[in-house]
Amino acid sequence: MVQTNQQQTQTRTIKRTLCIGMGGTGRDTLMRIRRLIIERHGKLSNLPVVSFLSIDTDEGCLNTTGLTNDTYRGESLLFEPAEKVAITMSTQDVEKLVHELEHKSLFGDGPFSHIEEWFPPTLKDKVKVIIGGANGIRPIGRLGFVHNFQKIQSAIRKAEHRTIDHEAFLLQQGLNVEPGLDIFVVGSLCGGTGSGTFLDIAYTLRYLYQTNTELFGYLVISPELYGNDNTMQANVYAALKELNYYSKDGTEFRICYDKHNQIYIADKKPPFTYPYLVSNQAGGNHKILTKGKLCNVIAHKIYLEIAGEAKSDLTFKRAAIIPDMLKTDLHPFRMPQYYLTFGLSAIYFTRDRFLQIALNRLTRTLLQFWLTGEGQSPDAQEGSIPVWTLSNYTHLVKA
């Protein structure tokens, strides 16, 4: 009976989780989450309730990690084919789209007519192909999403399905799988892909998973990390205006993604259950100076939400502020306060390097002990102290 209570105390909860990355920033963050899972659980397959999907208009970006090494502690970080979706568009498909938009009278209610509702006419002559990114143009990112909607929908369903039926395996590791599904969407609002697709991704997920699902959005809003040109500033501004609009009561997100299969979405809920707006501005005058470092911070926060020791505390504190999130501010326009951000501090040290230095020094001491006999004791029990020290020194550094 005592053993059962101890097992219950040691068991932590975890939910089935889907991590979706938009564009390059999304990929970079997912890679860092994968690295954290390997660091804490040995390999990705040891946490099978966490699934990944990277969506990008740059197909080449999906085939790399963006890190110094494609492996970590012997495990590959690269996405498997099922974990990535290239939302590209060939020259032939773009030509068909442009031709139909320019000759509407000939096609009537054609295969691309639903795109005309939102696609800017001024871009018709500028889009030739979507393959190496959206070039910072939001409608191009969205065009790639809509054109590949069926492929995206299928990949999302398969990614979610990969998280099912692992309860017994995880219980052996002290993890109890809770009911429900957590979905984390991460990306930047500065570029064309993330800024152009974040609403479509959010409402597609709401369309696919309408019950017992919490949807987290981690959206980077710092153009200076990406060059800080006028286009990126405009992208962030436009994306935030849209996010604010659809977070208000009385608004509805409406779109047709596939006329042939009659896929229409009309949703009056806000895009995300918990939208996090992430800046590189930290406490005081301190700033995070590179995109990679900011991706590290976001990855650590998401990992804490998934399987960290502070998971239950984070969930409790977030639930406590929901009533305030639902209120509007005191401005005459009564704007929503439906946004979050976070701070995260950590102490970093080069663990592997420290371990190697400590072991090298201990090895030298042991060699001197064996070769010169310095400090040797005739007591055999005392003579075993260096071996004991090696074992505990390694354990100490690992901790």
Residue pairs with C-beta under 8 A, 6 or more apart in sequence:
7 174
10 174
11 171
11 174
11 175
11 176
12 174
12 175
12 176
12 307
12 309
12 311
12 312
13 175
13 176
13 177
13 178
13 311
13 312
14 47
14 49
14 170
14 175
14 176
14 177
14 178
14 306
14 307
14 311
15 49
15 177
15 178
15 179
15 180
15 181
15 182
15 306
16 49
16 160
16 163
16 164
16 177
16 180
16 181
16 182
17 49
17 50
17 51
17 163
17 181
17 182
17 183
17 184
17 306
18 51
18 52
18 53
18 156
18 159
18 160
18 163
18 181
18 182
18 183
18 184
19 30
19 33
19 50
19 51
19 52
19 53
19 183
19 184
19 186
19 302
20 26
20 52
20 53
20 54
20 55
20 156
20 159
20 183
20 184
20 185
20 186
20 201
20 205
21 27
21 28
21 29
21 30
21 52
21 53
21 54
21 55
21 56
21 186
21 187
22 55
22 56
22 185
22 186
22 187
22 188
22 193
22 194
22 197
22 198
22 201
23 55
23 56
23 57
23 58
23 61
23 141
23 187
23 188
23 191
23 192
23 193
23 194
24 56
24 58
24 61
24 66
24 188
24 191
24 193
25 186
25 187
25 188
25 191
25 194
25 220
25 291
25 295
26 54
26 55
26 56
26 185
26 186
26 187
26 188
26 194
27 54
27 56
27 61
27 62
27 66
28 66
28 291
28 292
28 295
29 186
29 218
29 295
29 298
29 299
29 302
30 52
30 54
30 186
30 299
31 65
31 66
31 67
31 77
32 295
32 296
32 298
32 299
32 300
33 52
33 299
33 302
33 303
33 306
34 44
34 52
34 72
34 77
35 67
35 72
35 77
35 299
36 299
36 300
36 303
37 44
37 46
37 47
37 50
37 303
37 307
38 44
38 72
38 73
38 75
38 77
39 72
39 73
40 303
40 307
41 47
41 173
41 307
43 75
44 50
44 75
46 173
47 170
47 307
48 162
48 163
48 166
48 169
48 170
49 163
49 166
49 170
49 177
50 163
50 306
50 307
51 83
51 159
51 160
51 162
51 163
52 79
52 83
52 159
53 83
53 84
53 85
53 155
53 156
53 159
54 62
54 79
54 83
54 84
54 85
55 84
55 85
55 87
55 145
55 152
55 193
55 197
55 201
56 62
56 84
56 85
56 86
56 87
56 133
56 193
57 86
57 87
57 88
57 130
57 131
57 132
57 133
57 134
57 140
57 141
57 144
57 192
57 193
58 86
58 131
58 132
58 133
58 193
59 86
59 88
59 131
59 132
60 132
61 133
62 79
62 84
62 85
62 86
63 78
63 79
63 84
64 70
64 78
65 77
65 78
67 77
69 77
70 76
70 77
70 78
71 77
82 155
82 158
82 159
82 162
83 159
85 148
85 151
85 152
85 155
86 148
87 130
87 141
87 144
87 145
87 147
87 148
87 151
87 152
87 193
87 197
88 129
88 130
88 131
88 144
88 148
89 97
89 129
89 130
89 131
89 143
89 144
89 147
89 148
90 129
90 131
91 128
91 129
93 147
94 127
94 128
94 129
94 130
96 112
97 112
97 115
97 143
98 124
98 125
98 127
100 107
100 110
100 111
100 112
100 113
101 112
101 115
101 116
101 119
101 121
101 124
102 124
104 110
104 113
104 116
107 113
109 259
111 259
111 260
113 259
114 146
114 255
114 256
114 257
114 259
115 143
115 146
117 256
118 139
118 142
118 255
119 139
119 143
120 139
123 137
123 139
123 140
127 140
127 143
130 140
130 143
130 144
130 147
133 191
133 192
133 193
134 140
134 141
134 144
134 191
134 192
134 193
134 196
135 192
136 191
136 192
136 231
136 232
136 235
137 192
137 196
137 231
138 192
138 195
138 196
138 235
138 238
138 239
139 196
140 192
140 196
141 191
141 192
141 193
141 194
141 195
141 196
141 197
142 196
142 197
142 200
143 196
144 193
144 196
144 197
145 152
145 196
145 197
145 200
145 201
146 200
146 257
149 204
149 257
149 258
149 263
150 258
150 261
152 204
153 204
153 208
156 204
156 205
156 208
157 208
160 181
160 208
160 209
163 181
166 177
167 176
167 177
170 176
170 177
171 177
175 307
179 212
180 212
180 213
180 214
181 209
181 212
181 213
181 214
182 213
182 214
182 216
182 305
182 306
183 205
183 209
183 213
183 214
183 215
183 216
184 216
184 218
184 302
184 305
184 306
185 198
185 201
185 202
185 205
185 215
185 216
185 217
185 218
185 272
186 217
186 218
186 219
186 298
186 302
187 193
187 194
187 197
187 198
187 218
187 219
187 220
188 194
188 195
188 219
188 220
188 226
189 195
189 198
189 219
189 220
189 221
189 235
189 236
189 239
189 240
190 220
190 221
190 222
190 223
190 225
190 226
190 232
190 235
190 236
191 226
191 232
191 235
192 235
194 219
194 220
195 235
195 236
195 238
195 239
198 217
198 219
198 239
198 243
198 271
199 242
199 243
199 246
199 253
199 271
200 255
200 257
202 215
202 217
202 271
202 272
203 253
203 255
203 265
203 267
203 271
204 257
204 265
205 213
205 215
206 215
206 267
206 269
206 271
207 265
207 267
214 273
214 274
215 271
215 272
215 273
215 274
216 272
216 273
216 274
216 275
216 276
216 302
216 305
217 271
217 272
217 274
217 275
217 276
218 276
218 278
218 298
218 301
218 302
219 239
219 243
219 275
219 276
219 277
219 278
220 278
220 279
220 291
220 294
220 298
221 236
221 240
221 277
221 278
221 279
222 278
222 279
222 280
222 281
222 294
223 229
223 232
223 233
223 235
223 236
224 280
225 280
225 288
225 290
225 291
225 294
226 232
226 291
240 277
243 271
243 275
244 335
244 336
245 251
246 253
246 270
246 271
247 270
247 271
247 275
247 336
247 338
247 339
248 335
248 336
250 268
251 268
252 266
252 267
252 268
253 265
253 266
253 267
253 268
253 271
254 264
254 265
254 266
255 264
255 265
256 263
256 264
256 265
257 263
257 264
257 265
270 336
270 338
274 318
274 340
275 338
275 339
275 340
276 339
276 340
276 341
276 342
277 339
277 340
277 341
278 294
278 297
278 298
278 341
278 342
279 341
280 287
280 288
280 289
280 294
281 287
281 288
282 288
282 343
283 343
288 294
288 297
297 344
300 344
300 346
301 342
301 344
304 310
304 311
304 314
305 311
305 314
308 314
318 340
324 337
325 337
325 338
325 339
325 340
326 338
327 337
328 334
328 335
328 336
328 337
329 335
329 336
329 337
351 397
351 398
354 397
355 394
355 397
355 398
358 393
358 394
358 397
359 390
359 393
359 394
362 386
362 389
362 390
362 393
365 386
366 386
366 390
368 374
369 375
369 376
369 386
376 383
377 383
